[in-house]
């Protein structure tokens, strides 16, 4: 076990879990953004300069970033790095970095593009996960090979978690796993989906857009595993699958070497109450219905996927 942990630490010190986040996903800049939308870039820039000495409130992605950065050991090479990626100009970067210093976040690097798309910089920074409020930037990050999600506003009724953990929850199909099974459900219906999953229960699924991120996050989870089998990095799967389709999820995670701390096979039940009970610091789903429901109680990110918002896929018996 110690050898595995040493190997995991070596992997992440050589190639840390690298997260890119926009300033508007990290901080609450909705008022300033509305000025930009309504009055244009010059009015927005003037407002930001006037407020340069004012700290920005925390945004949707703040807590999960803060908790991940706490895992780093002072004086040692970090396991987690966070890069600020912003369409702001370099002149407007001071407010963001002043706020970062105020909150004690270990973020020291970033790109500021003066309105140009930031998608190309996702590959340049070798980002594993990108979080933003801009759909175009999220889709560009996906095209660059990163896991990416569009965040909405902070939850109105957030769950307060005192423990020094970071809890990350994922949907299954078309997020952690590929959308192959979802496509069978959509094309042939529930009976065909269930038959396919039972026939392939022990055949691992292919990875989806967050598959590689989950695998790297699992290395971090193993590093912080204590002797009781509890880690500071807690992973949950919250999927609309239920029995008998649940079995393939378990065998896939086992084959990948990415065990989850929690799995919730909710069927047609709403995900939000489960996520609230879980205390997730962020949840990723490819279906807008589930993201909107979850975002009331936990930070949630929409993963670009093949499903129309008005046709949610709920592959449950």
N, C-alpha and C positions, 0 to 999 in steps of 0.2 A: 504493500500500500504506500509506504514512504517513497519507494522508487517511482510509483505512478505520480505522486504529488510533486516530486522533484522534477519529473519530466514535464508535467503540466505547467509548473512555475517557469521552467526554461522556455517552453513554447510561448507563453504570454509575455515574458520579458523580452524575447526576440521579436515578437509580433503582437503587441498588446491588443486587447479588444478596443477597437477604435470607433468612436461614435462622433458623427458630425451632427450639429444641431444649429438651426437658425436662431437669430436673436429673438424673433417673435415666438418661437416654440419654447425657448428657455425663459423668457421674461414676458410679463403682461404689457404688451405694447399696442393693445387694441385701439386705445384712444388715438395714439399717434398714427396708426394705420388708417383709421377712418379719416383723419386729416389728409393723408396721402391720397386716398380714394376720392375724397370730395374736392380737395383744393390743389392737388398736384404736388410734385416733388419739391418745388421751391418752398412752399408753405410747410411741408413736412420737415425739410432740412432746417428751416428757421426755428421750428418748434423744438426739434431735437437739440439744437445749439443752445437755445434758451434754457433747456432743462439739463444741460450737460452735467451740472453738479448735483442733480437729484437722482437718488437711487431708484431703480425700476423694481416694481413688485414682481414676485415670482410668477412664472407662467406654468403652462400645463406640463412641460417636460422637466421642470426644475427639480422636483423631489427625487425622481429616479436617477437623474444625473448626479445630484448631490450624494445620494446613497452609494452609487457605484464608485464615485471618486473617493469616498471614505475607505474603500477597501484597499487603496494603495498604502504602502508602508513608507512613511517619511524617510528620506535618505536612500531609498532603494529604487531600482527601475520600476516604473509603474506597470501594473497589470491592465489598467484601464486608462485610456487617453480620450479626452474630449476636445474636439476642434470646433470652433465657432465659424459657421459659414453664413455669410450675410450679403445681401444685395445693397446694403448701405455703403456709403463712401468711406474711405479711410478716415476722413475728417470727422465722421460721425461714430467712429469706433470707440472713442474715449468713454462715452457714457456706458456702453456695454462692459468695457473692461473695468471701469470704476465700480460698477455694480458687482461684477464678478469678485473683485477684491473685497468689497464690503461684505459679501456673503461668505468669503473664505473658500471659494471654489478653486480647485486646482486646474484652471483652464488658462493656458498661456499662449496658445496658438490659434490662428484663424485666418480666413480670407475674406476680404471686403472688396466687392466687385463694382461698386458704383452703378448698380442697376443691371449689370450683365448677368445672364444665367449662371447659376453656381453648379449645375450638373457636371460640367467637365472637371471641376475640382474634387468631386467625390472620388473619382479614380486616382487623381493626383495625390490625394491624402491617404489612399488605401483604406477608405471608410468601410467598416463592417455594417453599421447601422446609421441611417440618416433620418432625422426627425425635423419636420417643417410644417408650416401652415399653408404652404403654397403647393397646389396640386401639380403644376408644371415642373417644379423642382423635384418633387417626390418621384414623378415618373421618369425624369432624367436620371435620378439616382438609381432607380431600378434598371434602366437601360445600361448604366455604368457597372452593374453587377452587385450593387449593395442591397441589403434589406432596407426597406424604406417605408415610412408611414406618414400620413397627413394627420396632424393633431388638431383637435377642436379646442374649444375654450376649456379652462379648468373646471372640474366638477363642482356643482353647486353645493353638494353635501359630501365632501371628501371624508374618507375613513382615516382616523388618526391612529397611527401605528407607532408605538414607543420603542419597540425592539429595534436593535441595530441590524436589520435585515434589508435586503432589497428583494422585492417580490414581483416577478415578471410572469404574466399570463399570456397564453397564446391560444388562438383557435387552431384547429387541426388542418383540415383540407383547404388547399389553396393558400395556406399561410406557412405552417411548418412543413406540411406534406404537399405533394403536387395536387393538381385539380383533376387528376385522372378519374378518381372515383366519383367526384361531383359531376363530371361530364356524363358518366353512365347514369347517374340518378336523373339528370336533366333530360337525357335523350330517351331513356327506356323506363324510367319510373322507379318507385321504391322497391318493388319486388325484385327487379333485376339488380338493383344496387346491393340489396341484402344478400342475394345469391352470390354475386361476384365477391363480396367481402368475406363471406363464409368460405367460399372455395379458395380464396387467397389469404386466409387469416394468418398464415405463417410466412407469407411472402412480404418482405418489407416494402413499404411504399417508397417511391422516389421523393427526393427533397423538393420542397416548395421554395418560395422566395425568402423565407426565414429559416430554411434548413441549415445553412452554413452558420448563420448567427447563433442558432440554438446549440450547435456543436461546440462553438467557441465559448459560449456562455456556460456550457456544461463543464468545460475545463476549469473555468473560474469557480463554479460551484464545488468541484472536487477539491480544489485548493483550500477552500474555507470549510470543509467538512470536519466536524469534531468527532470525538470518540463515540458519541451517542448516535451518530448518523444524522446529525442536523447541520445544515450549512447556513451561512449568512446570505447566500444566494439561493433563493427559493423559486423553483420553476413549477408552473401550473399549466395544464392543458384543460381548456374549457371548450368542449365541442358539442355540437348538436347531435353527434352520433350517440346511440345507446345500444344496448345488447340486441342482437348478437354482433353488430358492426364494431363494437368496442375492442374486440379481441385483436384486430389487426393493428390498432393504435399501440397496444401494449407490446406486441411482438416487434413492431417497427422501432419503437424507442429502445427496446432491449437490443436489437440488432445494431442500431446506431451507437450504442454505448452512451445514450443521453437519457438516463432515467429522470422521470418527473417526480417532484415531491408530492404533487397532487394531480389527480385527473378527475374531471367532472364530466360525466356523460349525461348531458341534460335533456336530450331529446327535444321535445317541443316546449320545454320550460324556459322561461326567460333567463338570460345569462346574468343580468345585472345583480340580482340578489345573491347569486353564488360568488360573483366577483367582489361584492361588498363584504361578504363573510370571509373571503380569502384575504382581503386587505391588499389587493394588487396595487402596486405603484405605477403600473402601466399594463394595458391590455391591447393586443393586436388582433384584428379580425378583418377579413376581406369583404364582409357584408355590412353595408351601411346601417341596416336595421339594428344589428347587434352593437355596432360602434355607438350609435346615437343612444341606445338604451343604457349601455355601460357608462357612457361619459357623464351621466348624472351623478354617479357615485365614485368612479375611479377615472384617472386619466386614460384616454383611449385613443388609439391610432388606427386609421383606415388604411389598409394595405391594398394598393391597386390590384384588382382582380377581374375575372371574366364575368362576374355576375351583375345583372342589372339591379338597381336599388329597389325597383318595384316587384322583383321576383326573387325573394330570399330563398335560399336553398337550405332546407332543414331535413337532412337525410336520417329520419328517425322512424322507428317502427311504431 
